[in-house]
Amino acid sequence: MSKKLKLGVFGLGSVGQGFYELLDQSKNPNLEIKKIVIKNPTKTRTIESSIFSTTPTDILDDPEIDIVVELIDDAATALEILKLSLQKRKPIVTANKKMLAENLEEIFWLQRKYDTPVLYEGAVCGSIPIIRNLEMHYAFDTLESFEGIFNGSTNYILTKMIDEKSNYEEALNKAQKLGFAESDPTLDVKGYDAKYKLAITIAHSFGCFVKPEHILNLGIDKISAHDIRYAKQQGCAIKLIAKAEKIGNKVFGIVAPTLVPVENPLASVKNEFNAINLIGASTGLQMLTGKGAGSLPTGLVVLSDVASLASGFKYSYPKITNDNPVVFETDALINVHVSFSEAGAIRLTDFEEFTGGYQGEDGHFMTGWIRIKKLAEWVDRNDLSVIVLGDTPFKVYESKKEQELSLA
């Protein structure tokens, strides 16, 4: 980098503040923030106010600004900024996982149309360089599956609930005070945040685009004391796991609380840390781990993306090909443990294959293979707690009619 590159930054929240601090500390002579567009000009800040603006065109229409850094929390506005940046041929770094997940296929084609790159490592798994690894290290390996802890907030909450015996409300409150969870924690605890990250990771892992609404997400807010006892009896930890698996030319995926056996390295990942296990045909099992929540870890990844753009790096999407296209399948069989307090809350016929259960004064549970579409019917039921059995893969679902034809 010989030319000094000027940056235009949208947003100065937690990640934006971390990005600014790290760039300032780096004393990088080749990168300079020229303008920061903020929403609230009356808010007290420690940064020199001369670079602040409330007008997006001060960045988008400035020919001196080389790279746009988008760090706002409004997905619709973020998409508008991204599109305008590409139209102006300004490379852009973003960490908005919701915007990316909902529009990634369009963003893929926009990059090609305008021959201008978008980088978004900070949108997935905090400080872990998972997208970069999928783009480069795994470009020529056939990935079979991956599973991971994609949300640091929920992992912190579960750590407090299981290791320190805090109840859910206490653990959530601690996470909010530390800045790991928002005042409205719905996106984290219900699994939406992890689902957005899963959709992005699927595109880079298997070469298929999937809309977030096609992925089932179950949260941690219904985990009971019974579930925690059961997990310990089975020699497992409970983690909110985002997982995907490729079977033939189909990809299956889900986000759900999962019983992770202690021999699985994910079981030992604590607090706000994220981790991902990848299984490749050539590489076998490999694990990446790092901090998944916080201003500085994510801000550092954003800064790394900026430096990468300055060096000419862009995503090549090596798994996306017209040959033998891969598709996301919305239904499969998955092995689950379902606990409930009222007898008769669910039935044996809800399962495609029932494997066991318990009925007692302190509660009831059933285990077995069940369709993902059946689980989707239970998302809003507060009387059920669903936990995936993490040592089992997906099974391709076949209707009874398909099974009869196969036998014939």
C-alpha positions in Angstrom: 0.0 0.0 0.0 1.7 3.1 -1.2 -1.3 5.5 -1.6 -3.0 6.7 1.5 -6.6 5.3 1.4 -9.4 7.4 2.8 -12.3 5.7 4.6 -15.9 6.7 5.0 -17.5 5.0 8.1 -21.3 4.6 8.7 -22.1 4.1 12.3 -20.2 4.5 15.6 -21.8 2.0 17.9 -19.9 -0.8 19.7 -18.2 -2.3 16.7 -17.6 1.2 15.1 -16.0 2.4 18.2 -13.8 -0.6 18.4 -12.8 -0.2 14.8 -11.9 3.5 15.3 -9.8 2.8 18.4 -7.9 -0.1 16.8 -7.1 2.0 13.6 -6.0 4.9 15.7 -3.8 2.7 17.8 -2.3 1.0 14.7 -0.8 4.4 13.5 -1.2 3.0 10.0 0.1 5.7 7.6 -1.9 4.3 4.7 -5.4 4.4 6.2 -7.2 7.5 7.2 -10.9 8.0 8.3 -12.1 11.1 6.4 -15.8 11.1 7.5 -18.0 9.2 9.9 -21.8 9.4 9.4 -23.7 9.2 12.6 -27.4 9.2 13.5 -27.3 11.2 16.8 -25.2 14.4 16.5 -26.0 15.5 20.1 -24.5 12.4 21.7 -21.3 13.0 23.7 -18.2 11.4 22.0 -14.5 11.4 22.6 -13.7 11.6 18.9 -12.9 14.9 17.1 -16.3 16.2 15.8 -14.9 17.7 12.6 -15.1 14.3 10.9 -18.8 13.7 11.9 -21.7 14.1 9.5 -25.4 13.1 9.4 -25.5 13.1 5.6 -24.8 9.8 3.8 -23.8 11.6 0.6 -20.9 13.2 2.3 -19.3 9.7 2.0 -21.0 8.2 -1.0 -20.5 11.3 -3.3 -17.0 12.1 -2.1 -14.5 11.1 -4.9 -11.7 11.1 -2.3 -13.2 8.3 -0.2 -11.8 5.0 -1.4 -13.4 2.5 0.9 -16.8 2.5 2.7 -17.1 0.8 6.1 -20.8 0.1 7.0 -21.4 -0.6 10.7 -25.0 0.4 11.4 -27.7 -1.9 12.9 -30.5 -1.1 10.3 -30.5 -3.9 7.7 -32.6 -2.0 5.2 -30.5 1.2 5.3 -27.3 -0.9 5.3 -28.4 -2.6 2.0 -29.1 0.8 0.5 -25.6 2.0 1.5 -24.1 -1.1 0.1 -25.8 -0.8 -3.3 -25.0 2.9 -3.6 -21.3 2.2 -2.7 -21.0 -0.5 -5.4 -22.7 1.8 -8.0 -20.0 4.4 -7.1 -17.4 1.7 -7.5 -16.4 2.1 -3.8 -15.4 -1.2 -2.2 -17.3 -1.8 1.1 -16.7 -3.6 4.4 -19.8 -4.5 6.4 -20.6 -6.5 9.5 -24.4 -6.5 9.1 -25.2 -10.2 9.2 -29.0 -9.8 8.8 -28.7 -7.6 5.7 -26.1 -10.0 4.2 -28.1 -13.2 5.0 -31.3 -11.8 3.5 -29.6 -10.5 0.3 -26.4 -12.5 -0.2 -27.3 -13.8 -3.7 -28.1 -10.4 -5.0 -24.9 -9.0 -3.4 -22.9 -11.7 -5.1 -24.3 -10.6 -8.5 -23.9 -6.9 -7.7 -20.2 -7.5 -7.0 -19.8 -9.0 -10.4 -21.9 -6.4 -12.2 -19.9 -3.4 -10.8 -16.6 -5.3 -10.5 -16.3 -4.0 -6.9 -15.8 -6.2 -3.8 -17.7 -6.5 -0.5 -16.0 -8.1 2.5 -17.8 -9.1 5.6 -15.7 -11.3 7.9 -17.0 -9.4 10.9 -20.5 -10.6 10.2 -19.8 -14.2 11.1 -18.3 -15.5 14.4 -16.7 -12.4 15.7 -12.9 -12.6 15.7 -12.7 -16.0 13.9 -11.6 -15.6 10.3 -14.0 -18.3 9.1 -15.0 -16.7 5.7 -11.3 -16.1 4.8 -10.5 -19.7 5.6 -13.4 -21.1 3.5 -12.4 -18.8 0.6 -8.7 -19.9 0.7 -7.8 -22.9 2.9 -10.9 -24.9 2.0 -11.3 -23.7 -1.6 -10.2 -27.0 -3.0 -11.5 -29.3 -0.3 -15.0 -30.8 -0.4 -16.7 -29.9 2.9 -19.0 -32.5 4.3 -20.4 -30.6 7.2 -19.8 -28.0 9.8 -21.2 -27.1 13.2 -20.4 -24.3 15.6 -21.2 -21.9 18.4 -22.0 -18.8 16.3 -23.3 -16.5 19.0 -21.2 -15.4 22.0 -24.1 -14.0 24.0 -26.0 -17.2 24.2 -22.8 -19.2 24.9 -22.1 -16.8 27.8 -25.6 -17.2 29.2 -25.4 -21.0 28.9 -22.0 -21.1 30.7 -23.5 -19.1 33.6 -26.6 -21.3 33.8 -24.7 -24.6 33.6 -21.4 -24.0 35.3 -22.5 -21.4 37.9 -26.1 -22.6 38.3 -27.5 -19.1 37.5 -31.1 -19.1 36.3 -31.9 -17.8 32.8 -32.9 -14.3 33.9 -29.8 -13.8 36.0 -27.5 -15.1 33.3 -29.1 -12.9 30.7 -28.8 -9.8 33.0 -25.1 -10.5 33.4 -24.6 -10.7 29.6 -26.5 -7.4 29.1 -24.4 -5.6 31.7 -21.2 -6.8 30.0 -22.5 -5.6 26.6 -22.6 -9.2 25.2 -26.4 -9.1 24.8 -28.7 -6.2 23.7 -31.4 -4.7 25.9 -33.8 -6.6 23.6 -32.1 -10.0 23.4 -34.5 -11.7 21.1 -32.2 -12.0 18.1 -29.6 -13.7 20.3 -31.6 -16.0 22.6 -34.1 -17.1 19.9 -31.3 -18.1 17.5 -31.9 -15.5 14.8 -28.4 -14.0 15.0 -26.8 -17.5 14.6 -29.2 -18.3 11.7 -28.1 -15.2 9.8 -24.5 -16.3 10.2 -25.3 -19.9 9.3 -26.9 -18.7 6.0 -23.7 -16.8 5.1 -21.4 -19.6 6.0 -23.5 -22.1 4.0 -22.9 -20.0 0.8 -19.1 -20.1 1.3 -19.0 -23.7 2.4 -21.3 -25.4 -0.1 -21.9 -22.9 -2.8 -25.6 -22.5 -2.3 -27.7 -19.5 -1.3 -30.4 -19.9 1.3 -32.8 -17.4 2.7 -32.8 -17.2 6.5 -36.5 -17.8 6.7 -36.0 -21.3 5.2 -33.7 -22.3 8.2 -35.4 -23.4 11.4 -34.0 -21.6 14.5 -34.8 -22.7 18.1 -33.6 -20.6 21.0 -32.2 -21.2 24.5 -34.9 -19.3 26.4 -36.9 -22.5 27.1 -34.1 -24.6 28.5 -35.2 -26.0 31.9 -33.4 -27.3 35.0 -34.5 -30.8 33.8 -32.6 -30.3 30.5 -29.4 -29.3 32.3 -29.7 -32.3 34.6 -30.3 -34.6 31.7 -27.4 -33.2 29.8 -25.0 -33.9 32.7 -26.4 -37.4 33.1 -25.6 -38.0 29.4 -22.1 -36.6 29.7 -22.9 -33.6 27.5 -22.9 -29.8 27.5 -25.8 -27.8 26.1 -24.7 -25.3 23.4 -26.7 -23.3 20.8 -25.3 -24.9 17.7 -25.6 -23.8 14.1 -25.0 -26.8 11.9 -25.2 -27.7 8.2 -24.5 -30.9 6.3 -24.2 -31.8 2.6 -25.8 -35.0 1.5 -25.5 -35.6 -2.3 -26.5 -32.3 -3.9 -28.6 -31.2 -0.9 -27.7 -29.1 2.1 -29.5 -29.4 5.4 -29.2 -26.9 8.3 -30.6 -25.8 11.6 -29.9 -23.6 14.7 -30.9 -25.2 18.0 -29.9 -26.0 21.5 -27.8 -29.1 21.3 -26.5 -31.8 23.6 -22.8 -31.8 22.8 -20.8 -34.8 24.1 -17.8 -33.8 26.3 -15.4 -35.4 23.9 -16.5 -32.9 21.2 -14.1 -29.9 21.5 -17.2 -27.6 21.2 -18.3 -28.7 24.7 -15.3 -27.0 26.3 -15.9 -23.6 24.7 -17.1 -21.2 27.4 -18.4 -17.7 27.9 -18.5 -15.3 24.9 -16.2 -17.5 22.8 -17.3 -18.8 19.4 -16.0 -22.0 17.7 -16.6 -24.0 14.6 -15.9 -27.6 13.6 -15.4 -28.2 9.9 -15.2 -31.7 8.4 -13.6 -31.8 4.9 -13.0 -34.8 2.7 -9.2 -34.1 2.7 -8.6 -32.3 5.9 -11.0 -34.3 8.2 -12.0 -32.5 11.4 -10.6 -29.0 12.1 -11.7 -26.5 14.7 -11.4 -22.7 14.8 -12.2 -20.7 18.0 -12.1 -17.1 19.2 -14.0 -14.4 20.9 -17.4 -13.9 19.3 -18.8 -10.9 21.1 -17.4 -7.5 22.1 -16.3 -4.2 20.5 -12.6 -4.9 19.9 -12.7 -8.5 18.6 -15.2 -7.6 15.9 -13.6 -4.2 15.3 -10.3 -5.9 14.6 -11.8 -8.2 12.0 -13.4 -5.1 10.3 -10.0 -3.4 10.3 -8.5 -6.6 8.8 -11.1 -6.5 6.0 -10.2 -2.9 5.2 -6.5 -3.8 5.0 -7.4 -6.7 2.8 -9.3 -4.5 0.4 -6.4 -2.1 0.3 -4.2 -5.1 -0.7 -6.6 -6.1 -3.5 -8.2 -9.1 -1.9 -11.8 -10.1 -2.8 -14.0 -13.1 -2.3 -13.9 -15.6 -5.2 -16.8 -17.8 -4.0 -15.0 -20.9 -5.2 -17.9 -23.3 -4.2 -20.5 -21.5 -6.3 -20.7 -23.2 -9.7 -23.2 -24.0 -12.4 -22.0 -27.6 -12.6 -24.1 -29.9 -10.4 -25.8 -27.1 -8.4 -26.3 -27.6 -4.7 -29.7 -26.7 -3.1 -30.9 -26.2 0.4 -33.5 -28.6 1.6 -36.0 -27.3 4.2 -37.0 -30.7 5.6 -35.0 -33.6 7.1 -35.1 -35.9 10.1 -33.2 -34.9 13.2 -32.7 -36.7 16.5 -34.1 -34.7 19.4 -34.9 -34.7 23.1 -38.2 -32.9 23.9 -39.1 -32.1 27.5 -42.5 -30.9 28.8 -44.4 -30.6 32.1 -47.9 -31.6 31.1 -48.7 -35.2 30.1 -50.0 -35.4 26.5 -48.3 -32.2 25.3 -46.9 -34.2 22.4 -47.6 -37.6 20.9 -45.7 -40.7 19.8 -47.1 -40.0 16.3 -45.2 -36.7 16.2 -42.0 -38.7 15.8 -41.0 -40.6 12.6 -39.0 -42.9 14.9 -39.6 -42.9 18.6 -36.6 -44.1 20.7 -37.5 -43.5 24.3 -39.1 -41.4 27.0 -39.8 -40.8 30.6 -42.9 -39.7 32.6 -42.7 -38.6 36.2 -43.8 -36.1 38.7 -40.9 -33.7 37.9 -41.7 -33.7 34.2 -41.7 -35.7 31.0 -39.5 -36.2 28.0 -39.5 -38.0 24.7 -36.6 -38.7 22.3 -36.5 -39.8 18.7 -36.2 -38.8 15.1 -38.6 -36.1 14.0 -39.2 -34.0 10.9 -37.8 -30.4 10.9 -41.2 -29.3 9.6 -42.8 -30.7 12.7 -40.3 -28.9 14.9 -41.2 -25.7 13.0 -44.8 -26.1 14.2 -43.5 -26.0 17.8 -41.4 -22.8 17.6 -43.9 -20.7 19.5 -44.9 -23.3 22.1 -43.7 -22.2 25.5 -44.6 -25.6 27.1 -41.9 -27.5 25.2 -38.1 -27.5 25.3 -36.4 -29.0 22.2 -32.8 -30.0 22.3 -31.0 -31.7 19.4 -28.9 -34.8 20.1 -25.5 -33.5 18.8 -23.8 -36.8 18.1 -26.2 -37.7 15.2 -26.3 -36.4 11.6 -29.3 -35.4 9.6 -31.4 -38.0 7.8 -33.0 -37.5 4.4 -36.7 -37.5 4.9 -38.8 -39.8 2.8 -42.6 -39.9 3.0 -44.2 -43.3 3.6 -45.3 -43.3 -0.1 -41.7 -42.7 -1.2 -40.5 -45.5 1.1 -43.1 -47.9 -0.3 -42.0 -47.1 -3.9 -38.4 -47.6 -2.9 -39.2 -51.0 -1.4 -41.1 -51.9 -4.5 
